[in-house]
Amino acid sequence: MPYDTVDDLPGSVQSHLPRHAQEIYKEAFNNAWEQYDHDESRAHRVAWAAVKKGYEKDEASGDWKKK
């Protein structure tokens, strides 16, 4: 189930990531969805890994911020 827009992403992703990180997540998920034969679990892992390349979670506030 690829995502057409960031508004289609799971609520947990929308509520925790800034907009640009959501776009990264969506693109990475959609690419992994196709690459790994619609393995949703794997696509989510790939998407989070892509986000973590450019963003990190602030332990004090819990917010994700650009590295």
N, CA, C and O atoms as a Maestro MAE file, in Angstrom:
{
 s_m_m2io_version
 :::
 2.0.0
}

f_m_ct {
 s_m_title
 :::
 protein
 m_atom[268] {
  # First column is atom index #
  i_m_mmod_type
  r_m_x_coord
  r_m_y_coord
  r_m_z_coord
  i_m_residue_number
  s_m_chain_name
  s_m_pdb_residue_name
  s_m_pdb_atom_name
  i_m_atomic_number
  :::
  1 25 0.814 -1.189 0.000 1 A "MET " " N  " 7
  2 3 0.000 0.000 0.000 1 A "MET " " CA " 6
  3 2 0.857 1.252 0.000 1 A "MET " " C  " 6
  4 15 1.054 1.871 1.046 1 A "MET " " O  " 8
  5 25 1.360 1.622 -1.140 2 A "PRO " " N  " 7
  6 3 2.157 2.845 -1.217 2 A "PRO " " CA " 6
  7 2 1.329 4.068 -0.819 2 A "PRO " " C  " 6
  8 15 0.101 4.058 -0.902 2 A "PRO " " O  " 8
  9 25 2.012 5.093 -0.396 3 A "TYR " " N  " 7
  10 3 1.348 6.327 0.039 3 A "TYR " " CA " 6
  11 2 1.400 7.362 -1.073 3 A "TYR " " C  " 6
  12 15 2.462 7.634 -1.633 3 A "TYR " " O  " 8
  13 25 0.245 7.937 -1.387 4 A "ASP " " N  " 7
  14 3 0.166 8.958 -2.435 4 A "ASP " " CA " 6
  15 2 0.674 10.311 -1.946 4 A "ASP " " C  " 6
  16 15 1.350 11.031 -2.681 4 A "ASP " " O  " 8
  17 25 0.350 10.645 -0.715 5 A "THR " " N  " 7
  18 3 0.765 11.931 -0.135 5 A "THR " " CA " 6
  19 2 1.201 11.709 1.303 5 A "THR " " C  " 6
  20 15 0.940 10.652 1.878 5 A "THR " " O  " 8
  21 25 1.864 12.700 1.888 6 A "VAL " " N  " 7
  22 3 2.259 12.579 3.296 6 A "VAL " " CA " 6
  23 2 1.038 12.540 4.209 6 A "VAL " " C  " 6
  24 15 1.114 12.028 5.326 6 A "VAL " " O  " 8
  25 25 -0.081 13.075 3.744 7 A "ASP " " N  " 7
  26 3 -1.310 13.029 4.533 7 A "ASP " " CA " 6
  27 2 -1.851 11.614 4.669 7 A "ASP " " C  " 6
  28 15 -2.702 11.354 5.520 7 A "ASP " " O  " 8
  29 25 -1.366 10.697 3.836 8 A "ASP " " N  " 7
  30 3 -1.791 9.298 3.895 8 A "ASP " " CA " 6
  31 2 -0.914 8.459 4.825 8 A "ASP " " C  " 6
  32 15 -1.240 7.306 5.109 8 A "ASP " " O  " 8
  33 25 0.189 9.025 5.298 9 A "LEU " " N  " 7
  34 3 1.102 8.288 6.167 9 A "LEU " " CA " 6
  35 2 0.419 7.939 7.490 9 A "LEU " " C  " 6
  36 15 -0.549 8.590 7.882 9 A "LEU " " O  " 8
  37 25 0.922 6.913 8.177 10 A "PRO " " N  " 7
  38 3 0.356 6.574 9.488 10 A "PRO " " CA " 6
  39 2 0.425 7.769 10.438 10 A "PRO " " C  " 6
  40 15 1.346 8.583 10.358 10 A "PRO " " O  " 8
  41 25 -0.535 7.864 11.319 11 A "GLY " " N  " 7
  42 3 -0.591 8.976 12.262 11 A "GLY " " CA " 6
  43 2 0.660 9.115 13.100 11 A "GLY " " C  " 6
  44 15 1.073 10.229 13.422 11 A "GLY " " O  " 8
  45 25 1.272 7.989 13.458 12 A "SER " " N  " 7
  46 3 2.488 8.042 14.271 12 A "SER " " CA " 6
  47 2 3.626 8.729 13.525 12 A "SER " " C  " 6
  48 15 4.454 9.400 14.141 12 A "SER " " O  " 8
  49 25 3.674 8.569 12.223 13 A "VAL " " N  " 7
  50 3 4.701 9.223 11.417 13 A "VAL " " CA " 6
  51 2 4.371 10.711 11.289 13 A "VAL " " C  " 6
  52 15 5.246 11.559 11.460 13 A "VAL " " O  " 8
  53 25 3.127 11.022 10.991 14 A "GLN " " N  " 7
  54 3 2.717 12.418 10.818 14 A "GLN " " CA " 6
  55 2 2.895 13.233 12.091 14 A "GLN " " C  " 6
  56 15 3.291 14.397 12.034 14 A "GLN " " O  " 8
  57 25 2.607 12.632 13.235 15 A "SER " " N  " 7
  58 3 2.650 13.400 14.478 15 A "SER " " CA " 6
  59 2 4.056 13.559 15.043 15 A "SER " " C  " 6
  60 15 4.276 14.407 15.908 15 A "SER " " O  " 8
  61 25 5.013 12.759 14.571 16 A "HIS " " N  " 7
  62 3 6.353 12.827 15.143 16 A "HIS " " CA " 6
  63 2 7.403 13.455 14.230 16 A "HIS " " C  " 6
  64 15 8.406 13.980 14.714 16 A "HIS " " O  " 8
  65 25 7.188 13.408 12.939 17 A "LEU " " N  " 7
  66 3 8.215 13.894 12.020 17 A "LEU " " CA " 6
  67 2 7.841 15.231 11.397 17 A "LEU " " C  " 6
  68 15 6.670 15.479 11.110 17 A "LEU " " O  " 8
  69 25 8.848 16.105 11.185 18 A "PRO " " N  " 7
  70 3 8.585 17.338 10.444 18 A "PRO " " CA " 6
  71 2 8.215 16.997 8.991 18 A "PRO " " C  " 6
  72 15 8.474 15.888 8.525 18 A "PRO " " O  " 8
  73 25 7.628 17.929 8.305 19 A "ARG " " N  " 7
  74 3 7.099 17.702 6.958 19 A "ARG " " CA " 6
  75 2 8.160 17.131 6.001 19 A "ARG " " C  " 6
  76 15 7.882 16.167 5.289 19 A "ARG " " O  " 8
  77 25 9.354 17.704 5.977 20 A "HIS " " N  " 7
  78 3 10.383 17.224 5.064 20 A "HIS " " CA " 6
  79 2 10.751 15.775 5.373 20 A "HIS " " C  " 6
  80 15 10.960 14.986 4.452 20 A "HIS " " O  " 8
  81 25 10.831 15.416 6.634 21 A "ALA " " N  " 7
  82 3 11.136 14.036 7.025 21 A "ALA " " CA " 6
  83 2 9.991 13.107 6.610 21 A "ALA " " C  " 6
  84 15 10.226 11.952 6.255 21 A "ALA " " O  " 8
  85 25 8.774 13.603 6.654 22 A "GLN " " N  " 7
  86 3 7.631 12.808 6.193 22 A "GLN " " CA " 6
  87 2 7.751 12.520 4.699 22 A "GLN " " C  " 6
  88 15 7.433 11.421 4.244 22 A "GLN " " O  " 8
  89 25 8.207 13.502 3.951 23 A "GLU " " N  " 7
  90 3 8.386 13.307 2.506 23 A "GLU " " CA " 6
  91 2 9.463 12.253 2.234 23 A "GLU " " C  " 6
  92 15 9.314 11.415 1.344 23 A "GLU " " O  " 8
  93 25 10.546 12.306 3.010 24 A "ILE " " N  " 7
  94 3 11.600 11.301 2.886 24 A "ILE " " CA " 6
  95 2 11.030 9.924 3.199 24 A "ILE " " C  " 6
  96 15 11.280 8.962 2.473 24 A "ILE " " O  " 8
  97 25 10.273 9.834 4.267 25 A "TYR " " N  " 7
  98 3 9.671 8.567 4.695 25 A "TYR " " CA " 6
  99 2 8.784 8.002 3.585 25 A "TYR " " C  " 6
  100 15 8.880 6.824 3.243 25 A "TYR " " O  " 8
  101 25 7.928 8.847 3.033 26 A "LYS " " N  " 7
  102 3 6.991 8.410 1.988 26 A "LYS " " CA " 6
  103 2 7.725 7.879 0.769 26 A "LYS " " C  " 6
  104 15 7.391 6.811 0.258 26 A "LYS " " O  " 8
  105 25 8.710 8.610 0.307 27 A "GLU " " N  " 7
  106 3 9.452 8.189 -0.887 27 A "GLU " " CA " 6
  107 2 10.216 6.893 -0.634 27 A "GLU " " C  " 6
  108 15 10.215 5.991 -1.472 27 A "GLU " " O  " 8
  109 25 10.864 6.805 0.521 28 A "ALA " " N  " 7
  110 3 11.623 5.598 0.843 28 A "ALA " " CA " 6
  111 2 10.690 4.400 0.994 28 A "ALA " " C  " 6
  112 15 10.999 3.305 0.524 28 A "ALA " " O  " 8
  113 25 9.557 4.607 1.647 29 A "PHE " " N  " 7
  114 3 8.598 3.516 1.815 29 A "PHE " " CA " 6
  115 2 8.108 3.029 0.457 29 A "PHE " " C  " 6
  116 15 8.106 1.829 0.186 29 A "PHE " " O  " 8
  117 25 7.696 3.955 -0.386 30 A "ASN " " N  " 7
  118 3 7.150 3.572 -1.696 30 A "ASN " " CA " 6
  119 2 8.181 2.830 -2.544 30 A "ASN " " C  " 6
  120 15 7.848 1.855 -3.217 30 A "ASN " " O  " 8
  121 25 9.421 3.286 -2.512 31 A "ASN " " N  " 7
  122 3 10.475 2.605 -3.271 31 A "ASN " " CA " 6
  123 2 10.729 1.205 -2.715 31 A "ASN " " C  " 6
  124 15 10.848 0.243 -3.474 31 A "ASN " " O  " 8
  125 25 10.809 1.099 -1.407 32 A "ALA " " N  " 7
  126 3 11.048 -0.206 -0.783 32 A "ALA " " CA " 6
  127 2 9.862 -1.138 -0.998 32 A "ALA " " C  " 6
  128 15 10.047 -2.345 -1.158 32 A "ALA " " O  " 8
  129 25 8.663 -0.601 -1.004 33 A "TRP " " N  " 7
  130 3 7.450 -1.401 -1.243 33 A "TRP " " CA " 6
  131 2 7.562 -2.128 -2.581 33 A "TRP " " C  " 6
  132 15 7.254 -3.315 -2.687 33 A "TRP " " O  " 8
  133 25 8.002 -1.407 -3.579 34 A "GLU " " N  " 7
  134 3 8.162 -2.007 -4.900 34 A "GLU " " CA " 6
  135 2 9.373 -2.940 -4.950 34 A "GLU " " C  " 6
  136 15 9.297 -4.046 -5.487 34 A "GLU " " O  " 8
  137 25 10.475 -2.483 -4.391 35 A "GLN " " N  " 7
  138 3 11.718 -3.245 -4.461 35 A "GLN " " CA " 6
  139 2 11.631 -4.583 -3.730 35 A "GLN " " C  " 6
  140 15 12.200 -5.572 -4.189 35 A "GLN " " O  " 8
  141 25 10.933 -4.625 -2.610 36 A "TYR " " N  " 7
  142 3 10.876 -5.829 -1.785 36 A "TYR " " CA " 6
  143 2 9.522 -6.534 -1.864 36 A "TYR " " C  " 6
  144 15 9.041 -7.084 -0.874 36 A "TYR " " O  " 8
  145 25 8.924 -6.511 -3.033 37 A "ASP " " N  " 7
  146 3 7.695 -7.280 -3.310 37 A "ASP " " CA " 6
  147 2 6.580 -7.057 -2.292 37 A "ASP " " C  " 6
  148 15 5.979 -8.008 -1.790 37 A "ASP " " O  " 8
  149 25 6.318 -5.801 -2.000 38 A "HIS " " N  " 7
  150 3 5.190 -5.397 -1.160 38 A "HIS " " CA " 6
  151 2 5.296 -5.901 0.279 38 A "HIS " " C  " 6
  152 15 4.284 -6.184 0.919 38 A "HIS " " O  " 8
  153 25 6.522 -6.010 0.780 39 A "ASP " " N  " 7
  154 3 6.764 -6.394 2.173 39 A "ASP " " CA " 6
  155 2 6.628 -5.136 3.030 39 A "ASP " " C  " 6
  156 15 7.569 -4.351 3.148 39 A "ASP " " O  " 8
  157 25 5.460 -4.955 3.619 40 A "GLU " " N  " 7
  158 3 5.157 -3.723 4.343 40 A "GLU " " CA " 6
  159 2 6.093 -3.494 5.530 40 A "GLU " " C  " 6
  160 15 6.569 -2.379 5.742 40 A "GLU " " O  " 8
  161 25 6.349 -4.521 6.281 41 A "SER " " N  " 7
  162 3 7.214 -4.393 7.447 41 A "SER " " CA " 6
  163 2 8.615 -3.926 7.035 41 A "SER " " C  " 6
  164 15 9.190 -3.035 7.660 41 A "SER " " O  " 8
  165 25 9.135 -4.514 6.017 42 A "ARG " " N  " 7
  166 3 10.465 -4.147 5.528 42 A "ARG " " CA " 6
  167 2 10.466 -2.725 4.972 42 A "ARG " " C  " 6
  168 15 11.421 -1.976 5.177 42 A "ARG " " O  " 8
  169 25 9.408 -2.357 4.277 43 A "ALA " " N  " 7
  170 3 9.313 -1.009 3.719 43 A "ALA " " CA " 6
  171 2 9.309 0.044 4.825 43 A "ALA " " C  " 6
  172 15 9.924 1.100 4.676 43 A "ALA " " O  " 8
  173 25 8.619 -0.235 5.935 44 A "HIS " " N  " 7
  174 3 8.625 0.710 7.060 44 A "HIS " " CA " 6
  175 2 10.023 0.817 7.669 44 A "HIS " " C  " 6
  176 15 10.460 1.912 8.022 44 A "HIS " " O  " 8
  177 25 10.720 -0.299 7.793 45 A "ARG " " N  " 7
  178 3 12.082 -0.266 8.339 45 A "ARG " " CA " 6
  179 2 13.013 0.548 7.438 45 A "ARG " " C  " 6
  180 15 13.823 1.339 7.920 45 A "ARG " " O  " 8
  181 25 12.886 0.345 6.140 46 A "VAL " " N  " 7
  182 3 13.703 1.097 5.180 46 A "VAL " " CA " 6
  183 2 13.375 2.592 5.278 46 A "VAL " " C  " 6
  184 15 14.277 3.429 5.246 46 A "VAL " " O  " 8
  185 25 12.106 2.920 5.396 47 A "ALA " " N  " 7
  186 3 11.691 4.318 5.480 47 A "ALA " " CA " 6
  187 2 12.256 4.988 6.733 47 A "ALA " " C  " 6
  188 15 12.750 6.114 6.664 47 A "ALA " " O  " 8
  189 25 12.186 4.307 7.866 48 A "TRP " " N  " 7
  190 3 12.746 4.886 9.091 48 A "TRP " " CA " 6
  191 2 14.254 5.056 8.971 48 A "TRP " " C  " 6
  192 15 14.800 6.058 9.433 48 A "TRP " " O  " 8
  193 25 14.931 4.096 8.360 49 A "ALA " " N  " 7
  194 3 16.374 4.199 8.170 49 A "ALA " " CA " 6
  195 2 16.717 5.414 7.304 49 A "ALA " " C  " 6
  196 15 17.698 6.110 7.566 49 A "ALA " " O  " 8
  197 25 15.911 5.666 6.279 50 A "ALA " " N  " 7
  198 3 16.136 6.823 5.411 50 A "ALA " " CA " 6
  199 2 15.970 8.129 6.187 50 A "ALA " " C  " 6
  200 15 16.755 9.061 6.017 50 A "ALA " " O  " 8
  201 25 14.956 8.189 7.029 51 A "VAL " " N  " 7
  202 3 14.730 9.390 7.841 51 A "VAL " " CA " 6
  203 2 15.915 9.614 8.778 51 A "VAL " " C  " 6
  204 15 16.376 10.742 8.950 51 A "VAL " " O  " 8
  205 25 16.399 8.534 9.377 52 A "LYS " " N  " 7
  206 3 17.481 8.658 10.362 52 A "LYS " " CA " 6
  207 2 18.800 9.095 9.744 52 A "LYS " " C  " 6
  208 15 19.708 9.502 10.470 52 A "LYS " " O  " 8
  209 25 18.932 9.022 8.423 53 A "LYS " " N  " 7
  210 3 20.140 9.528 7.770 53 A "LYS " " CA " 6
  211 2 20.220 11.047 7.845 53 A "LYS " " C  " 6
  212 15 21.314 11.608 7.902 53 A "LYS " " O  " 8
  213 25 19.079 11.710 7.845 54 A "GLY " " N  " 7
  214 3 19.076 13.174 7.835 54 A "GLY " " CA " 6
  215 2 18.481 13.820 9.067 54 A "GLY " " C  " 6
  216 15 18.582 15.034 9.249 54 A "GLY " " O  " 8
  217 25 17.855 13.009 9.920 55 A "TYR " " N  " 7
  218 3 17.196 13.541 11.106 55 A "TYR " " CA " 6
  219 2 17.575 12.710 12.318 55 A "TYR " " C  " 6
  220 15 17.915 11.532 12.206 55 A "TYR " " O  " 8
  221 25 17.510 13.352 13.487 56 A "GLU " " N  " 7
  222 3 17.745 12.634 14.729 56 A "GLU " " CA " 6
  223 2 16.714 13.086 15.757 56 A "GLU " " C  " 6
  224 15 16.197 14.201 15.704 56 A "GLU " " O  " 8
  225 25 16.442 12.207 16.667 57 A "LYS " " N  " 7
  226 3 15.445 12.494 17.694 57 A "LYS " " CA " 6
  227 2 16.123 13.194 18.863 57 A "LYS " " C  " 6
  228 15 17.110 12.699 19.408 57 A "LYS " " O  " 8
  229 25 15.593 14.336 19.239 58 A "ASP " " N  " 7
  230 3 16.081 15.060 20.400 58 A "ASP " " CA " 6
  231 2 15.563 14.334 21.640 58 A "ASP " " C  " 6
  232 15 14.355 14.267 21.867 58 A "ASP " " O  " 8
  233 25 16.471 13.799 22.430 59 A "GLU " " N  " 7
  234 3 16.058 12.994 23.584 59 A "GLU " " CA " 6
  235 2 15.315 13.816 24.627 59 A "GLU " " C  " 6
  236 15 14.425 13.294 25.298 59 A "GLU " " O  " 8
  237 25 15.658 15.074 24.773 60 A "ALA " " N  " 7
  238 3 15.018 15.917 25.775 60 A "ALA " " CA " 6
  239 2 13.568 16.222 25.413 60 A "ALA " " C  " 6
  240 15 12.671 16.115 26.249 60 A "ALA " " O  " 8
  241 25 13.352 16.604 24.158 61 A "SER " " N  " 7
  242 3 11.995 17.019 23.762 61 A "SER " " CA " 6
  243 2 11.223 15.910 23.050 61 A "SER " " C  " 6
  244 15 9.993 15.928 23.013 61 A "SER " " O  " 8
  245 25 11.955 14.939 22.483 62 A "GLY " " N  " 7
  246 3 11.293 13.881 21.717 62 A "GLY " " CA " 6
  247 2 11.002 14.275 20.279 62 A "GLY " " C  " 6
  248 15 10.453 13.484 19.511 62 A "GLY " " O  " 8
  249 25 11.370 15.504 19.913 63 A "ASP " " N  " 7
  250 3 11.139 15.998 18.552 63 A "ASP " " CA " 6
  251 2 12.256 15.527 17.614 63 A "ASP " " C  " 6
  252 15 13.409 15.378 18.018 63 A "ASP " " O  " 8
  253 25 11.883 15.298 16.358 64 A "TRP " " N  " 7
  254 3 12.876 14.952 15.345 64 A "TRP " " CA " 6
  255 2 13.394 16.228 14.710 64 A "TRP " " C  " 6
  256 15 12.613 17.081 14.289 64 A "TRP " " O  " 8
  257 25 14.730 16.362 14.641 65 A "LYS " " N  " 7
  258 3 15.347 17.571 14.102 65 A "LYS " " CA " 6
  259 2 16.389 17.185 13.064 65 A "LYS " " C  " 6
  260 15 16.990 16.113 13.136 65 A "LYS " " O  " 8
  261 25 16.592 18.069 12.104 66 A "LYS " " N  " 7
  262 3 17.584 17.860 11.061 66 A "LYS " " CA " 6
  263 2 18.962 17.790 11.689 66 A "LYS " " C  " 6
  264 15 19.279 18.557 12.598 66 A "LYS " " O  " 8
  265 25 19.787 16.861 11.198 67 A "LYS " " N  " 7
  266 3 21.168 16.725 11.710 67 A "LYS " " CA " 6
  267 2 22.014 17.885 11.277 67 A "LYS " " C  " 6
  268 15 23.197 17.944 11.611 67 A "LYS " " O  " 8
  :::
 }
 m_bond[267] {
  # First column is bond index #
  i_m_from
  i_m_to
  i_m_order
  :::
  1 1 2 1
  2 2 3 1
  3 3 4 2
  4 3 5 1
  5 5 6 1
  6 6 7 1
  7 7 8 2
  8 7 9 1
  9 9 10 1
  10 10 11 1
  11 11 12 2
  12 11 13 1
  13 13 14 1
  14 14 15 1
  15 15 16 2
  16 15 17 1
  17 17 18 1
  18 18 19 1
  19 19 20 2
  20 19 21 1
  21 21 22 1
  22 22 23 1
  23 23 24 2
  24 23 25 1
  25 25 26 1
  26 26 27 1
  27 27 28 2
  28 27 29 1
  29 29 30 1
  30 30 31 1
  31 31 32 2
  32 31 33 1
  33 33 34 1
  34 34 35 1
  35 35 36 2
  36 35 37 1
  37 37 38 1
  38 38 39 1
  39 39 40 2
  40 39 41 1
  41 41 42 1
  42 42 43 1
  43 43 44 2
  44 43 45 1
  45 45 46 1
  46 46 47 1
  47 47 48 2
  48 47 49 1
  49 49 50 1
  50 50 51 1
  51 51 52 2
  52 51 53 1
  53 53 54 1
  54 54 55 1
  55 55 56 2
  56 55 57 1
  57 57 58 1
  58 58 59 1
  59 59 60 2
  60 59 61 1
  61 61 62 1
  62 62 63 1
  63 63 64 2
  64 63 65 1
  65 65 66 1
  66 66 67 1
  67 67 68 2
  68 67 69 1
  69 69 70 1
  70 70 71 1
  71 71 72 2
  72 71 73 1
  73 73 74 1
  74 74 75 1
  75 75 76 2
  76 75 77 1
  77 77 78 1
  78 78 79 1
  79 79 80 2
  80 79 81 1
  81 81 82 1
  82 82 83 1
  83 83 84 2
  84 83 85 1
  85 85 86 1
  86 86 87 1
  87 87 88 2
  88 87 89 1
  89 89 90 1
  90 90 91 1
  91 91 92 2
  92 91 93 1
  93 93 94 1
  94 94 95 1
  95 95 96 2
  96 95 97 1
  97 97 98 1
  98 98 99 1
  99 99 100 2
  100 99 101 1
  101 101 102 1
  102 102 103 1
  103 103 104 2
  104 103 105 1
  105 105 106 1
  106 106 107 1
  107 107 108 2
  108 107 109 1
  109 109 110 1
  110 110 111 1
  111 111 112 2
  112 111 113 1
  113 113 114 1
  114 114 115 1
  115 115 116 2
  116 115 117 1
  117 117 118 1
  118 118 119 1
  119 119 120 2
  120 119 121 1
  121 121 122 1
  122 122 123 1
  123 123 124 2
  124 123 125 1
  125 125 126 1
  126 126 127 1
  127 127 128 2
  128 127 129 1
  129 129 130 1
  130 130 131 1
  131 131 132 2
  132 131 133 1
  133 133 134 1
  134 134 135 1
  135 135 136 2
  136 135 137 1
  137 137 138 1
  138 138 139 1
  139 139 140 2
  140 139 141 1
  141 141 142 1
  142 142 143 1
  143 143 144 2
  144 143 145 1
  145 145 146 1
  146 146 147 1
  147 147 148 2
  148 147 149 1
  149 149 150 1
  150 150 151 1
  151 151 152 2
  152 151 153 1
  153 153 154 1
  154 154 155 1
  155 155 156 2
  156 155 157 1
  157 157 158 1
  158 158 159 1
  159 159 160 2
  160 159 161 1
  161 161 162 1
  162 162 163 1
  163 163 164 2
  164 163 165 1
  165 165 166 1
  166 166 167 1
  167 167 168 2
  168 167 169 1
  169 169 170 1
  170 170 171 1
  171 171 172 2
  172 171 173 1
  173 173 174 1
  174 174 175 1
  175 175 176 2
  176 175 177 1
  177 177 178 1
  178 178 179 1
  179 179 180 2
  180 179 181 1
  181 181 182 1
  182 182 183 1
  183 183 184 2
  184 183 185 1
  185 185 186 1
  186 186 187 1
  187 187 188 2
  188 187 189 1
  189 189 190 1
  190 190 191 1
  191 191 192 2
  192 191 193 1
  193 193 194 1
  194 194 195 1
  195 195 196 2
  196 195 197 1
  197 197 198 1
  198 198 199 1
  199 199 200 2
  200 199 201 1
  201 201 202 1
  202 202 203 1
  203 203 204 2
  204 203 205 1
  205 205 206 1
  206 206 207 1
  207 207 208 2
  208 207 209 1
  209 209 210 1
  210 210 211 1
  211 211 212 2
  212 211 213 1
  213 213 214 1
  214 214 215 1
  215 215 216 2
  216 215 217 1
  217 217 218 1
  218 218 219 1
  219 219 220 2
  220 219 221 1
  221 221 222 1
  222 222 223 1
  223 223 224 2
  224 223 225 1
  225 225 226 1
  226 226 227 1
  227 227 228 2
  228 227 229 1
  229 229 230 1
  230 230 231 1
  231 231 232 2
  232 231 233 1
  233 233 234 1
  234 234 235 1
  235 235 236 2
  236 235 237 1
  237 237 238 1
  238 238 239 1
  239 239 240 2
  240 239 241 1
  241 241 242 1
  242 242 243 1
  243 243 244 2
  244 243 245 1
  245 245 246 1
  246 246 247 1
  247 247 248 2
  248 247 249 1
  249 249 250 1
  250 250 251 1
  251 251 252 2
  252 251 253 1
  253 253 254 1
  254 254 255 1
  255 255 256 2
  256 255 257 1
  257 257 258 1
  258 258 259 1
  259 259 260 2
  260 259 261 1
  261 261 262 1
  262 262 263 1
  263 263 264 2
  264 263 265 1
  265 265 266 1
  266 266 267 1
  267 267 268 2
  :::
 }
}
